[in-house]
Amino acid sequence: MFHDLHDRLDELAVFRVLNQDKIFHAFHELLRITGEQGVDWWVRKSEYYRFVTLLYQEHTDNWTEYLKNLVLSVETPCTWFASENKKIPENIENSARRELKYLSRMAGISSQLMKQHYFIMGYGEFTGHEGLQPDWKAQEIDLESLYFDRLENIQKYGFGIWAKYRMFQMKLISDSENGYFLKPVSSPDSISLKELIGYDLQRKQVIENTEALLNGLKASNILLYGSAGTGKSATVKAVANAYADQGLRLIELSKNELHLLPELLEELNSNPLKFILFIDDLSFQENDDNFSALKAVLEGTVSARAYNTVIYATSNRRHIVRETFSQRAGDEIHRNDTVQETISLSERFGIQLLFDRPSKQLYSDIICRLAENAGLKLSQEELVLRAEQFAMRKSGRSARAARQLIDQLCCEEYQNNN
């Protein structure tokens, strides 16, 4: 049984990329060793242990789940046709369906089934101490149905690396090379919308604009500006988390990567998912080359705008270009034209949202809500008093200061109770 399955898996064409995965390759080799005659028992045992070790190192003992996630996330010819909204050629689809049946059989092989096969084959030395042998879990699964359901909903699930991760960072290949790569964020900020307090009107506009993007409408680029620590960046990340299951991905880039924006937009243009291009704490010095790059993208270039992407930028300043009084005076004949160009970058964002320093009442509301969520037992009067004292030491009220105070109060309460 195992030898025949190994041979069938040797014939993979659509899913041949799976052999690049070390755990899949180890199980494939285990099938070959198990099915061959005349192989010493210690060789079989070595391959058995190698596979289990690799599986455990991925922090799981469920082989079926591991292989399912692998199959659903790799890029194949089928995902390319689906992402381009094209019909999969008949021969490719038939091959994919046949291969998925073999892969389903592979995914359903448990350690107990493997041991039973060893026992039937007469390898008593291996099974004589079964209680000491490491095990893995496996269940029956229909990968064919799961896979083609994913293809039909590829705009929701994505494919390849986009199916596995929801947030990415754009990184320059090097300072000397004009190229980039997208680094997946394996442990993204998990902040949720329900954790954010205040600024409901601003947050509502970001949510509505994001929903327009997900529905294929012409969404606007957004500038979130205002006082530090008011939740501008948290709002963008919380929205990305809230809609990740609907096909939304976030790519964070810094000012130094803005000159590569046209290339990134070109890459994302044919992707069935929707993207937030997130620029945090944006500001420019005068004569900054990246200023022109962002301005060109916001205005629109000769390329058609990709309607699956929006730019969400945060800044502590509405007028993103830093300017001194001496620069404004200047000695340029048409200085007014230059001034208007530098201060008008923010106007090129379709939506501008002000996150101003919170009032005393909003600051108190944020403190009380955060304290309630954290389970603190302080009275509201004491909380408000401590909050005002903390704000004075932190040079003003902000949502960030409120969260920092709550963290300190939680530590105090823990120390007092222990």
C-alpha positions in Angstrom: 0.0 0.0 0.0 2.7 2.5 1.1 5.0 1.7 -1.9 2.2 2.2 -4.4 1.3 5.6 -2.8 4.9 6.6 -2.8 5.1 5.9 -6.6 1.9 7.9 -7.2 3.3 10.9 -5.3 6.5 10.6 -7.3 4.3 11.5 -10.3 3.1 14.9 -8.9 3.0 17.6 -11.5 0.6 20.4 -10.4 1.7 19.9 -6.7 5.3 19.0 -7.3 6.3 22.2 -5.4 5.3 20.3 -2.2 8.6 18.3 -2.4 10.4 21.5 -1.4 8.9 21.3 2.0 11.2 19.3 4.3 8.4 17.7 6.3 6.5 16.6 3.2 9.7 15.3 1.7 10.5 13.4 5.0 7.1 11.6 4.9 7.5 10.9 1.2 10.8 9.2 2.0 9.2 7.3 5.0 6.6 5.9 2.6 9.4 4.7 0.3 11.5 3.1 3.0 8.4 1.5 4.6 7.2 -0.1 1.3 10.6 -1.5 0.1 11.7 -5.0 0.8 15.0 -5.8 2.4 15.5 -2.6 4.2 17.0 -2.9 7.7 14.6 -2.2 10.5 16.9 0.5 12.0 16.8 2.4 8.7 13.0 2.4 8.8 13.1 3.5 12.4 15.5 6.3 11.6 13.2 7.7 8.9 10.3 7.3 11.2 12.0 9.4 13.9 13.2 12.0 11.4 9.7 12.7 10.2 8.2 12.9 13.7 11.0 15.2 14.8 10.5 17.6 11.9 6.7 17.6 12.5 7.1 18.3 16.2 9.5 21.2 15.5 6.6 22.9 13.7 4.8 22.9 17.1 2.2 20.3 16.0 1.5 16.6 16.2 -1.3 16.7 13.6 0.0 15.5 10.3 -3.3 15.9 8.5 -3.7 19.6 9.5 -0.1 20.3 8.6 -0.4 18.8 5.1 -3.8 20.5 4.6 -2.4 23.9 5.4 0.5 23.3 3.1 -1.6 22.2 0.2 -3.9 25.1 0.6 -1.1 27.7 0.7 1.3 26.7 -2.1 1.2 28.4 -5.5 0.3 26.1 -8.4 -0.8 26.6 -12.0 -4.3 26.4 -10.6 -3.9 29.4 -8.3 -2.5 31.4 -11.2 -5.5 30.8 -13.4 -7.9 31.4 -10.5 -6.2 34.7 -9.5 -6.5 35.9 -13.1 -10.2 34.9 -13.1 -9.5 32.4 -15.9 -10.8 28.9 -16.5 -8.3 26.2 -15.5 -7.4 24.1 -18.5 -9.1 20.7 -18.4 -5.8 18.7 -18.4 -4.4 20.8 -15.5 -7.6 20.5 -13.5 -7.9 16.7 -14.0 -4.3 16.3 -12.9 -4.9 18.5 -9.8 -7.9 16.5 -8.8 -6.1 13.2 -9.2 -3.1 14.3 -7.3 -5.3 15.7 -4.5 -6.8 12.2 -4.0 -3.3 10.8 -3.5 -2.5 13.6 -1.1 -5.7 13.0 0.9 -4.6 9.3 1.3 -1.2 10.5 2.4 -2.7 13.0 4.9 -4.7 10.2 6.5 -1.8 8.0 7.5 -1.4 7.9 11.3 1.5 6.7 13.3 -0.7 3.7 14.5 -1.4 2.7 10.9 2.4 2.9 10.2 3.2 0.7 13.2 0.5 -1.8 12.2 2.2 -2.1 8.8 5.6 -2.7 10.4 4.1 -5.4 12.6 2.5 -7.1 9.6 5.8 -6.9 7.8 7.4 -8.7 10.7 9.5 -5.9 12.1 9.0 -6.8 15.8 12.1 -5.0 16.9 10.4 -1.7 15.9 7.1 -2.5 17.5 8.3 -4.3 20.6 8.4 -1.1 22.6 5.4 0.7 21.0 4.7 2.7 24.1 8.1 4.5 23.7 7.6 5.3 20.0 6.6 8.9 19.2 3.2 9.3 17.6 1.3 11.8 15.4 -2.4 12.4 14.7 -4.1 11.9 11.4 -7.7 11.9 10.2 -9.6 11.3 7.0 -9.8 14.4 4.8 -11.0 15.5 1.4 -8.3 17.8 0.1 -9.9 17.9 -3.4 -13.1 19.6 -2.1 -11.2 21.9 0.2 -8.8 23.0 -2.5 -11.3 23.8 -5.2 -13.5 25.6 -2.7 -10.4 27.8 -2.0 -9.9 28.4 -5.7 -13.6 29.5 -6.1 -13.1 32.0 -3.2 -9.5 33.0 -3.9 -10.3 36.7 -3.5 -11.1 35.9 0.1 -8.4 33.4 1.0 -5.5 34.3 -1.3 -2.8 31.9 -2.3 0.8 31.1 -1.6 2.3 33.3 1.1 -0.7 35.6 1.0 -2.9 32.7 2.3 -0.5 32.1 5.2 0.1 35.6 6.5 -2.0 38.7 6.8 0.6 41.4 7.5 3.9 42.1 5.6 6.8 44.6 5.8 8.4 46.0 2.6 12.2 45.7 2.8 14.9 47.0 0.6 17.2 44.3 -0.8 20.1 46.6 0.0 20.9 50.3 0.0 22.8 49.9 -3.3 20.2 47.8 -5.2 16.9 49.2 -6.4 14.7 46.3 -5.4 12.6 45.0 -2.5 11.1 41.9 -0.9 8.0 41.5 1.2 8.7 40.0 4.6 5.8 38.2 6.3 5.1 39.3 9.9 4.8 36.0 11.8 3.5 37.6 15.0 1.5 40.7 14.0 -0.1 43.1 16.4 -3.4 41.5 17.3 -5.2 44.6 18.4 -8.9 44.6 17.7 -11.5 47.3 17.1 -13.3 46.6 20.3 -10.1 47.4 22.3 -10.1 51.0 20.8 -12.0 53.6 22.7 -13.0 57.1 21.5 -12.6 58.7 18.1 -15.6 56.7 16.9 -16.4 59.0 14.0 -12.8 58.8 12.6 -12.8 55.0 13.0 -16.1 54.7 11.3 -14.8 56.5 8.2 -11.8 54.2 8.0 -14.0 51.1 8.3 -16.5 52.3 5.7 -13.7 53.2 3.3 -12.1 49.7 3.8 -15.4 48.0 3.2 -15.7 49.9 0.0 -12.3 48.6 -1.0 -13.4 45.0 -0.2 -16.5 45.4 -2.3 -14.6 46.5 -5.4 -15.5 50.2 -5.2 -13.1 53.1 -5.6 -11.8 53.6 -2.1 -9.9 56.7 -1.0 -6.4 57.0 0.3 -6.5 58.2 3.9 -4.3 60.5 6.0 -4.7 60.0 9.8 -3.0 62.9 11.5 -2.9 64.6 14.9 -1.5 64.2 18.3 0.9 61.4 19.2 -0.5 58.4 21.0 -4.1 58.9 20.0 -4.5 55.6 18.2 -3.9 56.4 14.6 -1.7 53.4 13.8 -3.7 51.2 16.1 -6.8 52.0 14.1 -5.2 50.9 10.8 -3.9 47.7 12.3 -7.2 46.9 14.0 -9.1 47.4 10.8 -6.6 45.1 8.9 -7.2 42.4 11.6 -10.9 42.8 11.5 -11.2 42.2 7.7 -8.3 39.7 7.2 -10.8 36.8 6.8 -12.5 38.8 4.0 -9.3 39.0 1.9 -7.6 42.1 3.3 -3.8 42.2 3.7 -1.6 45.0 5.2 1.8 45.9 3.8 3.8 48.3 5.9 6.5 50.4 4.3 8.7 53.2 5.5 9.5 56.5 3.8 12.7 55.1 2.4 10.8 52.6 0.3 8.3 55.0 -1.3 10.3 55.3 -4.5 9.4 51.6 -5.1 5.7 52.2 -4.7 5.0 52.0 -8.5 6.7 48.6 -8.7 4.8 47.3 -5.7 1.5 48.5 -7.1 2.3 46.8 -10.4 3.0 43.5 -8.5 -0.3 43.7 -6.5 -2.4 44.8 -9.5 -3.4 41.3 -10.6 -3.7 39.8 -7.1 -7.3 38.9 -6.1 -6.8 40.1 -2.6 -7.2 43.7 -1.3 -4.3 45.7 0.3 -3.7 48.5 2.7 -0.3 50.1 2.1 0.5 51.4 5.5 3.0 54.3 6.0 3.4 55.1 9.7 4.7 58.5 11.1 5.0 60.1 7.7 7.0 63.3 7.3 9.4 64.8 4.8 12.2 67.3 4.7 12.2 69.8 1.9 13.7 68.4 -1.4 13.2 64.8 -0.3 13.1 62.6 -3.3 10.5 60.3 -1.6 8.1 63.3 -1.5 7.9 63.3 -5.3 7.4 59.5 -5.4 4.4 59.6 -3.1 3.0 62.6 -4.7 3.1 60.9 -8.1 1.3 57.8 -6.8 -1.4 59.8 -5.1 -2.0 61.9 -8.2 -1.9 59.0 -10.5 0.7 58.1 -13.0 0.5 56.8 -16.6 -0.4 53.4 -15.2 -4.1 52.8 -14.3 -4.7 52.9 -10.6 -4.9 49.5 -8.9 -8.4 49.4 -7.3 -7.3 46.6 -4.9 -5.0 48.9 -3.0 -5.3 52.0 -0.8 -2.7 54.0 1.1 -3.3 54.7 4.8 -0.7 57.0 6.2 -0.3 58.4 9.7 1.4 61.6 10.7 1.6 64.0 13.7 1.4 66.8 11.2 -1.3 67.7 8.7 1.2 69.4 6.4 3.5 66.5 6.0 6.5 68.5 4.7 8.6 70.0 7.5 9.2 73.7 6.8 11.0 76.5 8.6 10.2 80.2 8.6 13.5 80.9 6.9 12.6 78.4 4.1 9.2 80.0 3.7 10.8 83.5 3.3 13.4 82.2 0.9 14.8 84.0 -2.1 12.9 82.1 -4.8 11.0 84.3 -7.2 8.0 82.1 -7.3 8.3 80.9 -3.7 4.5 80.9 -3.3 4.2 78.1 -5.9 6.8 76.0 -4.0 5.0 76.6 -0.7 1.7 75.5 -2.1 3.2 72.4 -3.5 4.8 71.3 -0.2 1.7 71.9 1.9 -0.7 70.4 -0.6 0.5 66.8 -0.4 -2.0 66.1 2.4 -4.7 67.4 0.1 -4.0 64.6 -2.3 -5.4 62.1 0.2 -9.1 61.6 -0.5 -9.9 61.5 3.3 -8.1 63.4 6.1 -9.0 62.4 9.6 -7.9 64.4 12.7 -7.0 62.5 15.9 -6.7 65.4 18.3 -5.5 65.2 21.9 -8.4 63.8 23.9 -10.5 66.0 26.2 -10.5 65.4 29.9 -13.9 63.6 29.6 -12.7 61.3 26.8 -9.4 60.6 28.6 -11.4 59.6 31.7 -13.7 57.4 29.6 -10.7 55.7 28.0 -9.1 55.1 31.4 -12.3 53.6 32.9 -13.0 51.4 30.0 -9.5 50.0 29.9 -9.6 49.5 33.7 -12.9 47.6 33.3 -11.4 45.4 30.6 -8.3 44.7 32.7 -10.4 43.8 35.7 -8.9 46.5 38.0 -10.8 47.1 41.3 -10.0 50.8 41.7 -13.0 53.2 42.1 -13.8 55.5 39.2 -12.8 58.6 41.3 -9.4 57.1 42.1 -8.8 56.1 38.5 -9.6 59.6 37.2 -7.3 61.2 39.8 -4.4 58.8 39.0 -5.0 59.4 35.3 -4.7 63.2 35.6 -1.6 62.9 37.7 -0.1 60.5 35.1 -1.0 62.8 32.3 0.8 65.7 33.9 4.0 63.6 34.1 3.5 62.4 30.5 3.1 66.0 29.2 -0.6 65.6 28.3 -3.5 63.2 27.9 -3.5 60.6 25.2 -4.8 57.0 24.6 -1.3 55.8 24.8 -0.7 57.4 28.2 -4.0 55.8 29.4 -2.8 52.3 28.3 0.6 52.8 30.0 -1.1 53.8 33.2 -3.4 50.8 33.2 -0.4 48.5 32.7 1.3 50.1 35.7 -1.9 49.8 37.8 -2.2 46.1 36.9 1.3 45.5 38.1 0.7 47.4 41.3 -2.5 45.4 42.0 -0.7 42.1 41.3 2.2 43.0 43.7 -0.2 44.1 46.4 -2.2 40.8 46.1 0.9 38.6 46.2 
